[in-house]
Amino acid sequence: MGLGQGVLTDVYVLFIFDDMPDNSISPVLMPGQLLARGVARHLRTLDFASVEELVPVRGLRVDVMALGPKGEIWIIECKSSRVDFQTDNKWQGYLEWADRFFWAVDQDFPTELLPEYTGLIIADGYDAAIIRMGPEVRLSGARRKQMLVKFARHGAVRAQALRDLGFRSGDA
C-alpha cells in the first residue's frame, strides 16, 4: 500500500519549510524554539539528553528538560524577549522539579532582568554557552523517580509520533 496524495498533502500542511543556510530543509521555528534547539545541541555536547515542552505537573510546561549522564535533571526556560520574560508568572514553580534551573536567552537580551540566583545560557538556533551555573538543589529520591518516568515517557511518545503520523499521544 503506497502513500496517497492526501497523506502527502497532510504532511506538507503540518510543516512550513524554509531553506537553512546549510542548504538543508527545516521547519520554520519561533524564536523560543530556536533557542531551545541551540540549547539542546549544546547540552548534547555535555552528554545530556533533552526533551522540549515537558509537563512536570498540570499547569506548568518547561521549554527544555535535560537529563545528565549522572542522572542530574536541569530545566531550561527559553525567553525570546523582555516581554516574554516579564509575562512569565510561573517560572518559580519549575524550581522544585529540577536539580538546576537556567534561563536561555539570545545575546541581545537584557540579562540584568534575570535573577542572579538562577543559571544563564546564551543561545541561538545553532548552539549555546553556559554563562552562569544555577545553584544545585538536589531532588528527593521520590521526586527524581517521578521526573525520570515523565522524561522517559515524554521522549518515547515524541519518538513514536515521529515514526507514525497517525499516532495520538494523549497525556504522557
C-alpha positions as CSV (number, residue, x, y, z in Angstrom):
1,M,0.0,0.0,0.0
2,G,1.6,3.3,-1.1
3,L,1.1,6.8,0.2
4,G,-1.8,8.6,-1.2
5,Q,-1.8,12.2,-2.4
6,G,-3.9,13.2,0.6
7,V,-1.4,11.8,3.1
8,L,1.5,13.7,1.4
9,T,-0.6,16.9,1.4
10,D,-1.4,16.5,5.1
11,V,2.3,16.0,5.9
12,Y,3.2,19.2,3.9
13,V,0.5,21.2,5.7
14,L,2.0,20.1,9.1
15,F,5.3,21.9,8.3
16,I,6.2,25.2,6.8
17,F,9.6,24.7,5.3
18,D,12.4,27.3,4.8
19,D,15.9,26.9,3.4
20,M,18.5,27.0,6.1
21,P,22.0,28.4,5.4
22,D,23.4,24.9,5.3
23,N,21.0,24.1,2.3
24,S,19.0,21.6,4.4
25,I,15.2,21.9,4.7
26,S,13.9,22.6,8.2
27,P,10.6,23.7,9.6
28,V,10.4,27.5,10.5
29,L,10.7,27.8,14.2
30,M,9.6,30.5,16.5
31,P,12.3,32.5,18.4
32,G,11.9,30.5,21.6
33,Q,12.0,27.2,19.7
34,L,15.3,28.3,18.0
35,L,16.8,29.0,21.5
36,A,15.6,25.6,22.7
37,R,17.2,23.9,19.6
38,G,20.5,25.6,20.3
39,V,20.4,24.8,24.0
40,A,19.6,21.1,23.2
41,R,22.5,20.9,20.8
42,H,24.9,22.4,23.3
43,L,23.7,20.1,26.1
44,R,24.2,17.1,23.9
45,T,27.9,18.0,23.7
46,L,27.9,17.8,27.5
47,D,26.3,14.3,27.3
48,F,22.9,15.5,28.3
49,A,19.7,14.2,26.6
50,S,16.9,16.7,26.4
51,V,13.2,16.9,25.6
52,E,11.1,20.0,24.9
53,E,7.7,21.1,26.3
54,L,7.5,18.6,29.1
55,V,4.7,19.0,31.7
56,P,6.0,18.2,35.2
57,V,2.6,18.9,36.8
58,R,-0.7,20.3,35.5
59,G,-0.4,24.0,34.7
60,L,3.4,24.0,34.1
61,R,5.2,23.3,30.8
62,V,9.0,23.6,30.7
63,D,10.7,24.6,27.5
64,V,13.6,22.2,27.8
65,M,14.3,19.5,30.4
66,A,17.7,17.8,30.3
67,L,18.9,14.6,31.8
68,G,22.6,14.4,32.5
69,P,25.0,11.4,32.5
70,K,24.8,11.1,36.3
71,G,21.1,11.4,36.4
72,E,21.0,15.1,37.1
73,I,17.9,17.0,35.9
74,W,18.0,20.5,34.6
75,I,15.2,22.8,33.5
76,I,15.9,25.5,30.9
77,E,13.3,28.2,30.3
78,C,13.8,30.0,26.9
79,K,12.9,33.7,26.7
80,S,13.0,35.4,23.4
81,S,12.2,39.0,24.6
82,R,11.8,41.3,27.6
83,V,8.0,41.0,27.3
84,D,8.3,37.2,27.2
85,F,10.2,37.2,30.5
86,Q,8.1,39.8,32.2
87,T,4.8,38.0,31.4
88,D,6.1,34.6,32.7
89,N,4.4,34.3,36.1
90,K,5.0,30.5,36.5
91,W,8.8,30.1,36.3
92,Q,9.4,29.8,40.1
93,G,7.1,26.8,40.1
94,Y,9.7,25.0,37.9
95,L,12.4,25.2,40.6
96,E,11.0,22.2,42.6
97,W,11.1,19.9,39.6
98,A,14.9,20.0,38.7
99,D,18.3,19.9,40.3
100,R,19.3,23.2,38.5
101,F,17.3,25.9,36.7
102,F,18.6,28.1,33.8
103,W,17.3,30.8,31.6
104,A,18.3,30.7,27.9
105,V,18.2,34.0,26.1
106,D,19.9,35.4,23.0
107,Q,22.9,37.7,23.0
108,D,20.7,40.8,22.8
109,F,18.5,40.0,25.8
110,P,18.9,42.4,28.8
111,T,20.3,39.8,31.2
112,E,20.2,42.2,34.1
113,L,16.4,41.4,34.3
114,L,17.2,37.7,35.2
115,P,17.5,36.7,38.8
116,E,21.2,36.3,39.7
117,Y,20.4,33.1,41.7
118,T,19.4,31.3,38.5
119,G,21.6,29.8,35.7
120,L,22.1,31.7,32.5
121,I,22.7,30.3,29.0
122,I,23.2,32.5,25.9
123,A,21.9,30.7,22.8
124,D,20.9,30.9,19.2
125,G,19.4,28.4,16.9
126,Y,22.6,26.5,16.4
127,D,24.5,26.4,19.8
128,A,24.7,27.8,23.3
129,A,27.1,28.7,26.1
130,I,26.5,28.3,29.8
131,I,27.4,31.7,31.3
132,R,26.4,31.0,34.9
133,M,25.5,27.7,36.5
134,G,22.3,27.7,38.5
135,P,22.7,26.5,42.1
136,E,22.2,22.8,42.6
137,V,19.3,21.8,44.8
138,R,19.1,18.0,44.5
139,L,15.6,16.5,44.1
140,S,14.4,14.0,46.6
141,G,14.5,10.4,45.6
142,A,10.7,10.1,45.0
143,R,10.6,13.4,43.0
144,R,13.6,12.3,40.9
145,K,11.9,9.0,40.1
146,Q,8.7,10.8,39.2
147,M,10.6,13.1,36.8
148,L,12.7,10.3,35.3
149,V,9.5,8.4,34.4
150,K,7.9,11.6,32.9
151,F,11.1,12.3,30.9
152,A,11.2,8.7,29.6
153,R,7.5,8.6,28.7
154,H,7.6,12.1,27.1
155,G,10.6,11.1,25.0
156,A,9.1,7.8,23.9
157,V,5.8,9.4,22.9
158,R,7.7,12.1,20.9
159,A,9.7,9.4,19.1
160,Q,6.7,7.3,18.3
161,A,4.9,10.4,16.9
162,L,7.8,11.0,14.6
163,R,7.5,7.4,13.3
164,D,3.7,7.3,13.0
165,L,1.9,10.4,11.7
166,G,-1.4,9.0,12.7
167,F,-0.3,8.5,16.3
168,R,-2.3,10.2,19.1
169,S,-0.2,10.8,22.1
170,G,-2.8,11.5,24.8
171,D,-1.2,12.5,28.1
172,A,2.3,11.1,28.5
